[in-house]
Amino acid sequence: MKNRDRNSPHEVRPVYARTKFVFIALAVLAVYSYGWKVTEINLGDLFRDFHLVKPLVKELAQPDLFSRQKQSQTTEAEFFLAEESINGTATTTHGAETQLTLSQNSGEIGDRLAVTGLRLKPNSEGTLFWVNEIEQEFPLGKFKTDETGNFQKDITVPPSARGNRQTVRAVVSWPEGPLQVSETLRLTFEKMVETLFLALMATTLAILVAVPLSLLASRNLMTGSLFGTVVYYTVRTTLNLLRSVEPLIMAILFVVWVGIGPFAGVLALGVHSIAALGKLFSEQIESIDTGPVEAITAVGARPFQVVLFGVLPQVVLPFLALSFYRWDINVRMSTIIGFVGGGGIGFLLQQWINLLKYNEAGTALLAIAVVVITLDTLSAKIREKIH
């Protein structure tokens, strides 16, 4: 067969030359351009402000897993809020062992002070604190002593200074003794176990409710009569409405209802899982082989017997696989649930983040990652064996 002439009027034009393709390309470009604008994407911020997140990432990457018993050394100097300043005034604590000197012992908020520490533990790290008259303690920064145990650091009188008599406190701490499991790791382990059982109880609750609901939400079982059709659409609509509400919103409602704790998390994840599993279970029922159902029905079996002997034997294994998968999902979701008071590791993680304890937060994140990866692997193997 001969090729068509290039100048033939019947020659097919390439797709990129078609008007329809041009309009579609312009429409897609307009959608993404508007989306770029609405979401305020600015790639320059990723590089310009990267230095702000580096300290946070560094602390998160150093989880608090093991620790030693800590010894500490404290020395203080008094400061008075007043208009006039007196230079070179020192205050000494712990007898003649340690000494903390301020360049002036009175002044106003915003004044610069030179803090000098003497005869502390050599080559040790410490923290300076500002303590106001009502004993509220505010960190001013870190310091490190030299070979002779001395240090010098400039500070500013903070706005937190309230009352007349103030205190500048220097605390040096150092580890001693053998390594042992840190208190952070112990708390993380306890809350991680709580999270696993929180997800387990929520999934179990969901299975118990979702199985009967899935039968009512199956088109092939319920649409044979007017009453069954009404029940089908009612249950389906209810499941869809519950699925549209995020577990985080449900957790807030249940925290108000039953109080802060894991019970609120169980209820929030349980209700959402009922809707999710109900839909998945009903889809499995709708895809069963109708032969056994028709055979059992033909011999005069009642609806309960049809479900028990014709439906459930075909869906037990898929139900188990979906249940394991949902438990895996609930473990991950329980982390976010904890941020609003739903218990588990998320509640502890939220407290550490609020207190700027990023080393401790890194411990919680590491535990979450290990558990999620382990559960995901086990869940995949279990589902593979079931199928």
Secondary structure, 3 states (H helix, E strand, C coil): CCCCCCCCCCCCCCHHHCHHHHHHHHHHHHHHHHHHHHCCCCHHHHHHCHHHHHHHHHHHCCCCCEEEEEEEEEEEEEEEECCCCCECCEECCCCCCCEEEECECEECCCCEEEEEEECCCCCCEEEEEEECCCCCEEEEEEEECCCCCCEEEEEECCCCCCCCEEEEEEEEEEEEEEEEECHHHHHHHHHHHHHHHHHHHHHHHHHHHHHHHHHHCCHHHHCCCHHHHHHHHHHHHHHHHHHHCCHHHHHHHHHHHHCCCHHHHHHHHHHHHHHHHHHHHHHHHHCCCHHHHHHHHHCCCCHHHHHHHHHHHHHHHHHHHHHHHHHHHHHHHHHHHHCCCCCCHHHHHHHHHHCCCHHHHHHHHHHHHHHHHHHHHHHHHHHHHHC
